[in-house]
Amino acid sequence: SKKSDSCQCDVNTTIWSFPALKYESVQQQVETCETSLHGLQGQVRTEDYFYGPYRYLHDRGLYTALSIRLLGQELSQLETDITVVHSQLNNAQSQKLHKEVGKLHKDVLKMQTSDTVNMKTVKEKLRYLKNNVESCKSIPKDFRGRSGLITNISDPITTKINPYDKNHISGSWGKQAQMDSGTDTETYWVQTLTSSNIYGNIVRLYQTYKDFMRSANHRDATFSSSVTAPTAIEGPSAVLYGDGLYYHCYRSADICRYDLKTNEVKRVTLPGTGVGFNNKFPYCYYECRSNSDVDVEADETGLWALYATVGNHGNLVVSKLFWDDNSKTINVSQTWETRLFKKAATNAFMVCGVMYATRYVDEYREEVFYAFDTATGKEDNSLALPLEKVAKGVASLSYNPVNRQIYMYNDGYLLAYQAYF
């Protein structure tokens, strides 16, 4: 057989005689053969481990049939949604979506009789179309005359690897964001999620921009006893505002505030039915950013929390936060519900009371496509402001009202942009 040939363990019977040297020679040949057989058995076990489940399903006709049936159900729902959107908008974008879903339907039908259509490709196309439909829902576009809206964003004016290494792909960073703050030290900060790119308990602080760029003279502030303690951070959600680091508290619907001077941590629970956390409603669009459910932002008007709820059907919710220095408590003053499905955006940030959301264009470009004005409750999904990047994924975006710059944590790289109005 092929297996015995590969072992090459033919034994020469003429050496089956004593003394001991000949016995040892035979024993060595046997051991060599056994080692070879063990290697072949290992290869077979490896093949069974990787391909066994697929072979099991394929042999019984379950893998293709079940997958195609599920894809068909999702596609039927998508066709219904696109028909509604197209009847409302009837523009070039809705017409393009209508044609693309028709082509995808043909691909799914072809899968029933042919193996030439890749299942993974079809699923990725389906997800892409679903996200586009969610972001194309009919939204009024009549608040363009409002002052304080972003008109353009520069190319990156700062590009740097985070202080740890580029394998730490999630976190947030920026400059102290409170306007008219008396804080004039430790203005630049980086909060890298060092545990599984999801959790962390340390923020790195720099006194000057020069120190930040040189990665010199930093101070590490530990705001939680461990990365799994109740006061640890979950997801790329932080912002430094005055003397407080605000972030999403570990495995909860809470916002935490760590005081850089007293080391105390205070918290408040976000309002809403079924606030998403623990990766229930992360930012997605192309690929989901793990545990990016709750996002803390700052602008000219103060602090904000961006998240999604079951009660708002997974759409983004905006809550206004404020710190009461007398009672030493975080409070929520007002909440708005938007119609933007959170998983249809890669990230979001606040400027002058307006929430801006981004979506994936390609590996080196994002696009600000959506805005929600908390002053009027009006929305606009027809924006097209480009954001250049150096890597594929966006962990966090935040705006700084002091210098009007936007900060991106871009798969381990730290980027800054100038916003224009």
C-alpha positions in Angstrom: 0.0 0.0 0.0 1.0 3.7 -0.3 1.3 4.0 3.5 3.7 1.1 3.8 5.7 2.4 0.9 6.1 5.8 2.5 7.2 4.1 5.7 10.1 2.3 3.9 10.2 -0.3 6.6 11.1 -3.5 4.7 13.0 -5.7 7.1 16.0 -7.7 5.9 15.5 -11.1 7.5 19.2 -11.9 7.1 20.0 -9.6 10.0 17.6 -11.4 12.4 20.4 -13.0 14.3 22.5 -12.2 17.3 24.7 -10.6 18.5 23.0 -7.5 20.0 24.1 -5.0 17.3 22.0 -6.7 14.7 19.0 -6.7 17.1 19.4 -3.0 17.8 19.6 -2.3 14.0 16.3 -4.1 13.5 14.7 -2.3 16.5 15.9 1.1 15.0 14.1 0.3 11.7 10.9 -0.6 13.5 11.0 2.6 15.6 11.6 4.6 12.4 8.6 3.0 10.8 6.4 3.6 13.9 7.4 7.3 13.9 6.4 7.6 10.2 3.1 5.9 10.9 2.4 8.3 13.8 3.0 11.3 11.5 0.6 9.9 8.9 -2.0 9.4 11.6 -1.5 13.0 12.8 -2.1 14.2 9.2 -5.3 12.2 9.0 -6.6 13.5 12.3 -5.8 17.1 11.2 -7.7 16.6 8.0 -10.7 15.1 9.9 -10.7 18.1 12.3 -10.8 20.7 9.7 -12.9 19.0 7.0 -14.9 16.5 8.9 -17.9 18.7 9.8 -18.2 20.0 6.2 -17.9 16.5 4.8 -20.6 15.2 7.2 -23.0 18.0 6.1 -22.1 17.7 2.5 -22.6 13.9 2.3 -26.1 14.3 3.7 -27.0 17.2 1.4 -27.6 19.5 4.4 -24.8 22.1 4.0 -25.9 23.5 0.7 -29.7 23.1 1.1 -29.8 24.7 4.6 -27.5 27.6 3.7 -29.4 28.4 0.5 -32.7 28.3 2.3 -31.5 30.8 5.0 -29.9 33.0 2.3 -33.2 33.0 0.4 -35.1 34.1 3.5 -32.7 37.0 4.1 -32.9 38.0 0.5 -36.7 38.0 0.5 -36.7 40.4 3.4 -34.1 42.5 1.7 -36.1 42.7 -1.5 -39.1 43.9 0.5 -37.0 46.6 2.2 -35.5 47.8 -1.0 -38.9 48.0 -2.7 -40.1 50.3 0.1 -36.9 52.5 0.0 -37.1 52.7 -3.8 -40.8 53.8 -3.7 -39.9 56.6 -1.3 -36.7 57.8 -2.9 -36.7 56.7 -6.5 -33.2 58.0 -7.1 -30.0 56.7 -8.7 -28.9 55.0 -5.4 -32.2 53.2 -4.8 -32.3 52.1 -8.5 -28.8 50.7 -8.2 -29.7 48.8 -5.0 -32.8 47.4 -6.8 -30.6 46.1 -9.7 -27.9 44.6 -7.3 -30.4 42.7 -5.3 -31.9 41.2 -8.5 -28.4 40.0 -9.6 -27.8 38.5 -6.1 -31.1 36.7 -6.4 -29.9 35.0 -9.6 -26.6 34.0 -7.9 -28.6 32.3 -5.1 -30.8 30.4 -7.6 -27.6 29.3 -9.5 -26.2 27.9 -6.2 -28.9 25.3 -6.2 -27.6 23.6 -9.4 -23.9 24.7 -9.5 -20.8 25.0 -7.3 -19.4 27.9 -9.3 -20.9 30.6 -7.0 -18.9 31.1 -3.8 -21.1 31.0 -0.6 -18.9 33.4 1.3 -19.0 36.0 -1.5 -22.8 35.8 -1.7 -23.0 36.3 2.1 -20.7 39.3 2.0 -22.6 40.9 -0.8 -25.9 40.3 1.1 -24.5 42.0 4.2 -23.2 44.9 2.1 -26.7 45.5 0.5 -28.5 45.2 3.8 -26.2 47.9 5.3 -26.8 50.2 2.3 -30.6 49.8 2.6 -30.5 50.7 6.3 -28.5 53.8 5.5 -30.8 54.8 2.6 -34.0 55.0 4.6 -36.0 58.1 3.6 -34.7 61.0 5.7 -35.5 64.7 5.3 -32.7 66.8 4.0 -33.8 70.3 5.0 -31.3 71.3 7.7 -28.3 72.1 5.5 -28.7 75.8 6.2 -27.8 75.3 9.9 -24.6 77.0 11.0 -21.7 74.9 12.5 -21.9 72.0 10.1 -18.7 70.4 8.8 -18.1 71.2 5.1 -14.7 69.4 4.7 -12.1 67.3 6.5 -8.4 67.5 5.8 -6.1 64.6 5.0 -4.4 63.2 8.1 -2.1 65.8 9.7 -0.8 63.3 12.3 0.0 59.7 11.7 1.6 57.6 14.4 1.6 54.0 15.7 0.0 53.6 19.2 2.5 53.5 22.2 2.3 49.7 22.5 2.5 48.2 18.9 0.3 48.0 15.8 -1.1 44.7 16.9 -3.2 46.5 19.5 -5.9 47.5 17.0 -8.5 48.9 19.3 -8.6 51.9 21.5 -9.1 55.7 21.5 -7.0 58.8 21.7 -6.9 62.5 21.5 -6.4 65.8 23.3 -8.1 67.0 26.4 -11.5 68.1 25.1 -13.0 70.6 27.5 -13.2 74.1 26.3 -12.0 76.8 28.8 -10.6 74.1 31.0 -8.0 75.1 33.7 -6.2 71.8 32.9 -2.9 72.7 31.1 -1.0 69.5 31.7 -1.3 65.9 30.4 -3.4 67.1 27.5 -2.7 64.2 25.1 -3.8 60.8 26.0 -4.0 57.2 24.5 -6.3 54.5 25.8 -5.3 51.2 24.2 -7.4 48.1 24.8 -4.6 45.7 25.8 -6.8 42.6 26.6 -8.1 40.9 23.5 -8.5 44.3 21.9 -11.7 44.7 23.9 -10.8 45.5 27.6 -8.4 47.8 29.4 -7.6 49.6 32.6 -4.8 52.1 31.8 -4.7 55.5 30.1 -1.4 56.9 29.0 -1.0 60.7 29.4 1.4 63.2 27.9 2.0 66.8 28.9 2.7 68.1 25.4 2.2 67.2 21.8 6.0 66.9 21.4 6.1 64.3 24.2 3.2 62.5 22.6 4.9 62.3 19.1 8.2 61.2 20.7 6.5 58.7 23.1 8.4 60.3 25.9 7.7 61.6 29.5 4.4 59.8 29.8 2.4 58.9 32.8 0.2 55.7 33.0 -3.0 56.1 35.1 -4.6 52.9 36.2 -8.3 53.4 36.6 -9.3 49.9 37.4 -7.7 47.1 39.5 -7.9 44.7 36.5 -9.3 44.5 33.0 -12.3 42.5 34.2 -13.2 44.6 37.2 -16.5 46.6 37.2 -14.6 49.8 36.6 -12.6 48.5 33.6 -13.2 49.8 30.1 -15.1 47.8 27.5 -14.7 48.7 23.9 -13.0 51.7 22.2 -15.1 54.3 23.9 -13.1 56.8 25.9 -12.7 60.6 25.9 -10.7 62.9 28.2 -12.8 65.9 29.3 -11.3 68.2 31.9 -9.9 66.1 34.7 -12.2 63.1 33.9 -11.7 60.1 31.6 -15.2 59.1 30.5 -15.7 55.6 29.1 -18.1 52.6 28.8 -17.9 50.5 32.0 -17.1 46.8 31.8 -20.1 44.5 30.9 -22.8 47.1 31.7 -25.1 49.8 30.3 -23.1 52.4 32.3 -20.8 55.3 31.6 -17.8 55.6 34.0 -15.9 58.7 34.9 -12.3 58.3 36.3 -11.0 61.4 38.1 -7.3 62.0 37.3 -6.8 63.9 40.5 -8.7 61.8 43.1 -8.6 58.4 41.3 -12.3 58.0 42.1 -14.7 56.4 39.6 -18.3 57.4 39.3 -20.9 55.9 37.0 -24.4 56.5 35.5 -26.7 54.0 33.7 -27.8 55.0 30.2 -31.5 55.4 29.6 -33.5 53.2 27.2 -35.1 49.8 26.8 -32.5 47.1 26.3 -29.3 49.3 26.0 -26.8 47.3 23.9 -23.5 46.2 25.4 -21.2 43.1 25.4 -21.2 43.2 21.5 -25.0 43.4 21.0 -25.0 46.5 18.9 -21.4 47.3 17.8 -20.4 49.5 15.0 -20.2 47.4 11.8 -21.0 48.3 8.2 -18.2 46.2 6.6 -16.7 44.4 9.6 -17.9 44.7 13.2 -15.6 46.3 15.7 -15.8 44.1 18.8 -17.7 45.5 21.8 -18.0 49.0 20.3 -21.6 49.2 21.6 -21.3 52.4 23.7 -19.3 55.5 22.5 -18.5 58.6 24.6 -18.0 61.8 22.7 -17.3 65.5 23.4 -18.0 68.7 21.5 -18.6 72.5 22.0 -21.7 71.8 24.1 -20.3 69.1 26.4 -20.4 65.3 26.7 -22.4 62.7 24.8 -23.1 59.0 24.8 -23.9 57.2 21.5 -25.4 53.7 21.6 -28.3 51.6 20.4 -31.3 50.0 22.2 -33.7 47.2 21.6 -36.5 49.7 22.1 -35.2 51.8 19.2 -34.8 48.7 17.0 -31.0 48.8 17.1 -30.9 52.3 15.8 -28.5 54.9 17.3 -29.5 56.7 20.4 -27.9 60.0 21.5 -27.8 61.0 25.2 -26.5 64.3 26.6 -24.2 63.8 29.7 -23.0 66.3 32.2 -20.8 66.2 35.3 -22.2 67.9 38.5 -19.1 69.1 40.3 -21.0 69.8 43.5 -22.7 66.4 43.9 -19.8 64.6 42.1 -22.2 62.7 39.9 -22.7 62.0 36.2 -26.2 62.8 34.9 -28.2 62.3 31.7 -30.1 65.5 30.7 -31.8 64.5 27.4 -32.0 61.6 25.0 -32.8 61.5 21.2 -33.6 58.4 19.1 -32.4 58.4 15.5 -33.4 56.2 12.5 -29.9 55.2 11.7 -29.2 51.5 12.2 -26.1 51.4 14.3 -24.6 48.4 12.6 -24.9 50.3 9.3 -22.2 52.7 10.5 -18.5 52.1 11.1 -18.3 54.9 13.7 -19.7 58.3 14.8 -18.7 61.5 16.5 -20.3 64.8 17.7 -19.7 68.4 16.5 -21.8 71.4 17.7 -24.6 69.1 18.8 -24.7 67.3 15.5 -23.9 63.6 15.3 -22.0 62.5 12.3 -21.7 58.8 11.2 -19.2 57.2 8.9 -19.2 54.1 6.6 -16.6 52.0 4.9 -15.6 52.9 1.3 -12.4 50.9 0.9 -9.2 49.9 2.7 -7.9 53.5 2.7 -11.0 55.6 2.8 -14.1 56.2 5.0 -17.0 58.5 4.3 -19.1 60.7 6.6 -22.5 60.0 5.1 -25.0 60.8 7.8 -25.9 63.6 10.3 -28.4 64.0 13.1 -29.1 67.5 14.6 -30.1 67.3 18.2 -31.3 71.0 18.1 -34.0 70.2 15.5 -34.3 66.4 15.5 -33.7 66.4 11.7 -31.5 63.9 9.9 -29.5 63.8 6.6 -28.1 60.7 5.0 -26.8 62.3 1.8 -23.4 63.6 3.0 -20.2 62.5 1.3 -17.2 63.8 3.3 -14.1 61.6 2.7 -11.8 60.5 5.5 -8.5 59.1 4.4 -6.9 56.3 6.5 -3.8 54.1 6.5 -5.5 50.8 7.6 -8.8 49.0 7.0 -10.6 49.2 10.4 -11.8 52.2 12.5 -11.9 51.5 16.2 -12.9 55.0 17.3 -13.5 58.6 16.1 -13.8 61.7 18.3 -13.9 65.4 17.7 -12.0 68.0 19.9 -13.7 71.4 20.2 -10.6 73.1 21.4 -8.6 72.7 18.2 -11.4 71.4 15.9 -9.5 68.3 15.1 -10.9 64.8 14.6 -9.0 61.8 16.1 -9.1 58.3 14.7 -7.8 55.1 16.2 -7.2 53.2 12.9 -6.2 49.5 13.5 -3.3 50.4 15.8 -2.5 53.7 14.0 -3.3 57.1 15.5 -4.6 59.7 13.0 -5.7 63.3 13.3 -7.6 65.5 10.9 -8.6 69.2 10.7 -12.3 69.8 10.4 -13.5 72.8 8.3 -16.9 74.6 8.7 
